[in-house]
Amino acid sequence: MKRRSFSLMALALGSLAVSSCGFRLRGSFDFAFKSILILSETGSVVSRALKASLDSDNKVKVLINQAFVEGSSDNEAVLTMLSERREKSITALNSSGQISEFQLRFRVVYNVKNAAGKIVVPETQIVAQRDFSYSETQALGKLDEEALLYRDLEDDMVQQLLRRLSSIKSLNSAV
């Protein structure tokens, strides 16, 4: 009986500690717009994944690479993906001069305008990066690992863009 009451007391104190520190689950995103036009390079991985994420809630109508019509209800917000780049750099060499570690980066530059063409979010850059070890003897497996890490970086980029888009409080406040 004492163990059970002690366990309940510990659970209650733990939940009180977590709630008092400001922790809360992320939940769904709320946006200041009901429709968005995404302008990007053809084949943009991030814009397709962003469209899929926004479409999944059915709260936001998403168009990709359509003609921008000023004042249209189809584009309350216009997200322009100015660049989307993968980068790979060597970060470490072993004692015999062979590559032992790489750093992968995924860089996105974007801006957001309202339907009137006024800039709401100026040109902004987001960079996500991951380090991974490399071995010449496992080159084939490391290529698969690199592809997996790039997919992870792309997913991370989409989540960051969603958070940043949800932080826009009003489309009327132009920069």
N, C-alpha and C positions, 0 to 999 in steps of 0.2 A: 504494500500500500504506500509506504514511504517513497519507494523508488518511482512509482507512478506519479505521485504528487510532485516529486523533485523534477521528473522529466517534463511535466506540464509547466512547472514554474520556469524551467530553463527555456522551454519553447516560447513561453510568453515574454520572457526577458529578451530573448533573441529577436523576436518579431518587433518588440518595442524599440530595440536598438537600431534595427534596419529601417524602420519607418521614421525614426527621429533624425536619421542622417540625411533624409531627403531622397532616398532611393525609391524609384518607382519604375515599373516596366515601361518600355518604350511606347507600346501601343501603336495605333495607326496614325498616319500623317494627316494633318488638316492643311489645306491650301487656300490661299487668298483668291484663287481663280478656279473656274469650272471647265475651262478649256485652255489647251496649250499647243502651240505650234513649235515643233523641234526642227531646227534647220541644222543639218550636219552634212558631212561628206557621205557620199554613197557608200554603203556597207559599214557604217559606223556601228560597232558592237555596243557601245554604251547607249546610243540613242535607241536601238532596238530593245535592249534590256530595260531601259528607263520607260519606254512605251509599255512594255509588258507589265512592269511593276505598277504604273499608273492605271493601266486598263483593268488590273485585277480587282481594284476596289470599286470600279464603275462610278467613281465620284468625279473623275476628270476625263474629259474628251481629249484625246491625243491625236494630233496629225503630225506626220513626218514629211519634211521637204515638199510641202504644198506651197503654192504661191501666197505670199504675204499680202493680205488685203487690209489696209488701214481701217480700223474701227469695226472689223468683222467680229461676230460673236463666236466664230470658230477659233479665234486666237486672242483671247483676253491677255495671255502672256506669250511671249516669243522667246524661247531658249535657243540661242545660237551657239553651237559647238564650234568654236573658232579653230581648235586643233585637238587632236587626240593622238598621242604618241607613245609607243613602247620604246624603252631604252634599256640597254644592258651594258654594264661596265664591270671591269675586273677590279676586285677589291683586295685580293690576296694571291700571292704566289708561294709555292713550296720552295724548299731548299735547292731543288734542281731547276727552278725557273718555270715550272709548269703551273698553270692556273689551278688554284685550289678553292677559290670562292668568287662568286659573281654577286652583283646587286642588280635586281630587276626593278625598273621604275615604270609607272604608267602615269602619264601627265595629260591632263585635260584643261583646256582654257575655254571659258564660256562667258557669255553675258546674258542678261535677261532684260527684255523691253516689254512695255505694255502695248495695248492695241493701237495706241496713238503713235507708237514708235519712240517714246521717251524711255531712256535707260533707267531701269529700276535697280539692277545689279550691274555695276561696271565690270569691265573685263577682269575676270578672276581666274586664278590658276589653282588646281588641286593636284597634288602629287601623292601617290601611294607607292610604297617601295617594300621589297622583300629581299633578304639575303638568302643565298643558298650555296651550299658547298658543291664542289665539282670534282669528279675523278675521271681521268681519261679511260680507265679500265671499265667504268660504268657509263660510258657516253650515251648509249641508247636509252637507258633508264633515266638518265639526267635530262634528256630531251623531253621525255614525258613529264618529268617533274617540273621542268621549266614551263611547259604548256599549262599544267595544272596551276602553277603559281600565277601565271598571267591571267587565267580565268578567275582566280581568287582576287587578284588586283582589280579586275573589271567589275566584279560583284561589289567589292568594297567601294569603288568609285561611284557606282549607281546608288548605293546606300548614302554616301556622302552628299551626292547631288539631291537626293530626295530630302534629306535633312535640311539642306540649304534652301531648297525651294519651299519647304514648309515653314521656314523661318521668315519668309517674306510676309509682312503684315498687311501691306497695302500696295496695290499696283499704281496708285495715283502719285506716290511720292517719287518723283523722278530725281535723279542725281544731277 
